[in-house]
């Protein structure tokens, strides 16, 4: 599994610390059966833990609203009529809150919780918002699917980039020191791969082949910006490797091109338009 559980080297914990439980800091969607809401949910369990009222410990309840507001702004949905509106001053407050909660010693360090929150937020958005919007284009196929896929791929990159800025401290320390943990950008693309790419890759590859062949027959040039975005998607989900691009796109397209030109040549020969030797 590309994402084995992160192991962080910490000082031996006292028996009393091992029994302490921290409030859940997560979102609906990761392993959740509730598909009716895409809103971030955080619980209030154990907020009255006396350990959290000691001097120098961050007040979880006080910081929660600020961080969730930053997440909500980062995940603003333009297709749903929402606009991204986050002044620099507000973003700095969110970054400061995350930084303070990630630089405290155990049990008040939230690095691992925030890393999971980042992944769960991306996963919820992909499963609840993006995938349902792709159902109909998948059925239609062709250039309609490619255009829709280009739009949602671009939207995914933009939103994950905004969300990454909320938790940017994790990339500066946590992902560089914890084992088996991907950087935030790759973590977002990993979720895109397992929740979107694996669902649509066959339909998208068929749509690319169809669009290329139709362009050859009609003489119209396929939208290169659309095709470029699709190729970038295949390359990016490989997380630094071209295995998915080669197996899922390049090989089928090359084979389709070989078959197309083979049939074209045979038709010319059968019609007496040109001999095989002349064509070669």
C-alpha positions as CSV (number, residue, x, y, z in Angstrom):
1,X,0.0,0.0,0.0
2,X,1.5,3.3,-1.1
3,X,0.1,4.9,2.1
4,X,1.2,2.8,5.0
5,X,0.5,4.2,8.5
6,X,2.8,7.0,9.4
7,X,5.2,6.3,12.3
8,X,6.6,9.2,14.2
9,X,9.4,8.7,16.7
10,X,8.4,10.2,20.0
11,X,9.7,10.1,23.6
12,X,8.4,7.2,25.7
13,X,4.9,8.1,27.0
14,X,3.9,7.9,30.6
15,X,1.1,5.6,31.5
16,X,-1.2,8.5,32.1
17,X,-0.5,10.0,28.7
18,X,-1.2,6.7,27.0
19,X,-4.7,6.7,28.4
20,X,-5.4,10.3,27.3
21,X,-7.7,10.6,24.3
22,X,-7.8,13.7,22.1
23,X,-11.0,15.0,20.4
24,X,-11.6,13.8,16.9
25,X,-10.5,16.3,14.3
26,X,-11.8,14.9,11.0
27,X,-14.3,15.2,8.2
28,X,-17.2,13.1,7.0
29,X,-16.4,11.0,4.0
30,X,-13.4,8.9,4.9
31,X,-14.9,5.6,5.5
32,X,-18.2,7.3,6.2
33,X,-21.5,5.9,4.8
34,X,-23.1,9.3,4.9
35,X,-23.1,10.6,1.3
36,X,-25.7,13.4,1.9
37,X,-23.3,16.0,3.1
38,X,-20.0,17.3,2.0
39,X,-19.5,19.7,4.9
40,X,-16.6,19.2,7.3
41,X,-17.6,17.8,10.6
42,X,-15.7,17.9,13.9
43,X,-16.7,16.4,17.2
44,X,-16.6,17.9,20.7
45,X,-15.7,14.7,22.5
46,X,-13.1,15.1,25.4
47,X,-12.9,18.9,25.0
48,X,-13.3,19.1,28.8
49,X,-10.2,17.0,29.4
50,X,-8.3,18.7,32.3
51,X,-5.0,18.1,30.5
52,X,-6.1,20.6,27.9
53,X,-6.8,23.3,30.4
54,X,-3.2,23.3,31.6
55,X,-1.2,26.5,31.0
56,X,0.4,26.7,27.5
57,X,-2.0,24.2,25.9
58,X,-4.0,25.3,22.8
59,X,-7.8,25.7,23.4
60,X,-9.0,23.2,20.7
61,X,-12.6,24.6,20.7
62,X,-11.3,28.2,20.2
63,X,-9.2,27.3,17.2
64,X,-11.6,24.9,15.6
65,X,-14.0,27.4,14.0
66,X,-11.1,29.4,12.5
67,X,-9.5,26.4,10.9
68,X,-12.8,25.0,9.5
69,X,-13.6,28.4,8.1
70,X,-10.3,28.3,6.3
71,X,-11.1,24.9,4.9
72,X,-14.5,26.0,3.8
73,X,-13.1,29.0,1.9
74,X,-10.4,26.8,0.3
75,X,-13.0,24.3,-1.0
76,X,-15.4,26.9,-2.4
77,X,-17.3,25.4,-5.3
78,X,-17.5,27.7,-8.3
79,X,-19.9,25.2,-10.0
80,X,-22.2,25.5,-7.1
81,X,-22.2,29.3,-7.2
82,X,-19.6,29.8,-4.5
83,X,-16.7,32.2,-4.8
84,X,-13.3,31.9,-3.3
85,X,-12.9,34.8,-1.0
86,X,-10.1,34.6,1.6
87,X,-8.2,37.8,2.5
88,X,-4.5,37.4,3.2
89,X,-5.0,38.4,6.8
90,X,-7.5,35.6,7.4
91,X,-5.3,33.1,5.7
92,X,-2.4,34.1,8.0
93,X,-4.7,33.6,11.1
94,X,-5.5,30.1,9.9
95,X,-1.9,29.3,9.1
96,X,-0.9,30.6,12.6
97,X,-3.5,28.4,14.3
98,X,-2.4,25.3,12.4
99,X,1.3,26.1,13.2
100,X,0.6,26.5,16.9
101,X,-1.3,23.2,17.1
102,X,1.4,21.3,15.2
103,X,4.4,22.6,17.3
104,X,3.1,21.4,20.7
105,X,4.5,18.2,22.3
106,X,2.4,15.1,22.6
107,X,-0.5,14.7,23.4
108,X,-1.3,18.2,22.1
109,X,0.4,17.9,18.7
110,X,-2.1,17.7,15.8
111,X,0.2,17.0,12.8
112,X,-1.1,13.5,12.1
113,X,-4.7,14.6,12.7
114,X,-4.4,17.5,10.3
115,X,-2.7,15.3,7.7
116,X,-5.7,13.0,7.9
117,X,-8.1,15.9,7.8
118,X,-6.4,17.2,4.6
119,X,-6.8,13.8,3.0
120,X,-10.4,13.3,4.2
121,X,-11.4,16.7,2.9
122,X,-10.1,16.0,-0.5
123,X,-11.7,12.5,-0.5
124,X,-15.1,13.8,0.5
125,X,-15.0,16.5,-2.2
126,X,-14.1,14.0,-4.9
127,X,-16.6,11.4,-3.9
128,X,-19.6,13.6,-3.1
129,X,-19.1,16.4,-5.6
130,X,-16.9,15.5,-8.6
131,X,-17.8,11.8,-9.2
132,X,-21.6,12.3,-9.5
133,X,-21.0,15.2,-11.9
134,X,-19.0,12.8,-14.2
135,X,-21.7,10.1,-14.4
136,X,-23.6,11.6,-17.3
137,X,-20.5,12.6,-19.3
138,X,-19.1,9.1,-18.9
139,X,-22.3,7.7,-20.5
140,X,-22.1,10.2,-23.4
141,X,-18.4,9.9,-24.0
142,X,-16.6,11.7,-26.8
143,X,-15.4,15.3,-26.6
144,X,-18.1,16.1,-24.0
145,X,-16.4,13.8,-21.5
146,X,-12.9,15.2,-22.3
147,X,-14.1,18.7,-21.8
148,X,-15.8,17.9,-18.5
149,X,-12.7,16.0,-17.4
150,X,-10.4,18.9,-18.2
151,X,-12.6,21.2,-16.1
152,X,-12.7,18.9,-13.1
153,X,-9.0,18.1,-13.2
154,X,-8.2,21.8,-13.3
155,X,-10.6,22.4,-10.4
156,X,-9.1,19.6,-8.4
157,X,-5.6,21.1,-8.8
158,X,-6.8,24.5,-7.8
159,X,-8.7,23.4,-4.7
160,X,-6.1,21.0,-3.4
161,X,-3.5,23.9,-3.9
162,X,-5.7,26.2,-1.7
163,X,-6.2,23.5,0.9
164,X,-2.5,22.8,0.9
165,X,-1.8,26.4,1.9
166,X,-4.0,25.9,5.0
167,X,-1.8,23.1,6.1
168,X,1.5,24.2,4.5
169,X,3.3,23.6,7.8
170,X,2.8,19.9,7.4
171,X,5.0,20.0,4.2
172,X,7.7,21.9,6.0
173,X,8.1,19.4,8.8
174,X,5.7,16.5,9.1
175,X,5.8,15.0,5.7
176,X,9.6,15.3,5.6
177,X,10.1,13.5,8.9
178,X,7.3,11.0,9.2
179,X,7.7,7.6,7.5
180,X,5.5,6.4,4.6
181,X,3.8,9.8,4.3
182,X,3.3,11.6,0.9
183,X,3.8,15.3,0.5
184,X,0.4,17.1,0.5
185,X,0.2,17.7,-3.3
186,X,1.0,14.0,-4.0
187,X,-1.5,12.9,-1.3
188,X,-4.3,14.9,-3.0
189,X,-3.4,13.3,-6.4
190,X,-3.3,9.9,-4.8
191,X,-6.9,10.4,-3.7
192,X,-7.8,11.7,-7.2
193,X,-6.4,8.5,-8.6
194,X,-8.3,6.0,-6.4
195,X,-11.6,7.9,-6.3
196,X,-11.8,9.5,-9.8
197,X,-9.1,8.2,-12.2
198,X,-9.7,4.5,-11.6
199,X,-13.5,5.1,-12.3
200,X,-13.1,7.1,-15.5
201,X,-9.8,6.0,-17.1
202,X,-11.3,3.5,-19.6
203,X,-14.0,5.9,-20.7
204,X,-11.6,8.8,-21.0
205,X,-9.1,6.7,-23.0
206,X,-11.9,5.6,-25.4
207,X,-13.0,9.3,-25.7
208,X,-9.4,10.3,-26.6
209,X,-9.1,7.6,-29.3
210,X,-12.5,8.5,-30.7
211,X,-11.7,12.2,-30.8
212,X,-8.4,11.6,-32.6
213,X,-9.9,9.3,-35.2
214,X,-12.8,11.7,-35.8
215,X,-10.3,14.5,-36.3
216,X,-8.4,12.5,-38.8
217,X,-11.6,11.7,-40.8
218,X,-13.0,15.2,-40.7
219,X,-9.7,17.1,-40.9
220,X,-10.5,19.1,-37.8
221,X,-7.8,19.5,-35.2
222,X,-8.7,18.2,-31.8
223,X,-8.6,20.8,-29.0
224,X,-5.0,20.7,-28.0
225,X,-5.6,22.4,-24.7
226,X,-8.1,19.7,-23.8
227,X,-5.9,16.9,-24.9
228,X,-2.9,18.4,-23.1
229,X,-4.8,18.6,-19.8
230,X,-5.9,14.9,-20.2
231,X,-2.3,13.8,-20.9
232,X,-1.1,15.8,-17.8
233,X,-3.7,14.0,-15.7
234,X,-2.5,10.6,-16.8
235,X,1.1,11.6,-16.0
236,X,0.4,13.3,-12.7
237,X,-1.6,10.5,-11.1
238,X,1.5,8.3,-11.5
239,X,3.2,10.4,-8.8
240,X,6.5,10.8,-10.6
241,X,6.2,7.7,-12.7
242,X,4.8,7.3,-16.2
243,X,3.4,3.8,-15.7
244,X,-0.3,4.9,-15.8
245,X,0.3,7.1,-18.8
246,X,2.0,4.4,-20.8
247,X,-0.4,1.6,-19.9
248,X,-3.7,3.4,-19.8
249,X,-3.2,6.0,-22.6
250,X,-0.1,5.7,-24.8
251,X,-0.3,2.0,-25.6
252,X,-4.1,2.1,-26.5
253,X,-3.7,5.2,-28.6
254,X,-0.6,3.8,-30.5
255,X,-2.5,0.6,-31.2
256,X,-5.5,2.5,-32.4
257,X,-3.4,4.6,-34.7
258,X,-1.7,1.5,-36.1
259,X,-5.0,-0.1,-36.8
260,X,-6.4,3.1,-38.4
261,X,-3.6,3.6,-40.8
262,X,-3.5,-0.1,-41.7
263,X,-7.2,0.0,-42.6
264,X,-6.7,3.3,-44.5
265,X,-3.9,1.8,-46.6
266,X,-5.9,-1.4,-47.3
267,X,-8.9,0.7,-48.5
268,X,-6.7,2.7,-50.8
269,X,-5.2,-0.5,-52.3
270,X,-8.6,-2.1,-52.7
271,X,-9.9,1.0,-54.5
272,X,-6.9,1.1,-56.8
273,X,-6.1,4.6,-55.6
274,X,-2.5,3.7,-54.9
275,X,-0.4,0.6,-54.8
276,X,1.1,-0.6,-51.6
277,X,4.6,-0.1,-52.9
278,X,3.9,3.5,-53.9
279,X,2.4,4.3,-50.5
280,X,5.4,2.8,-48.7
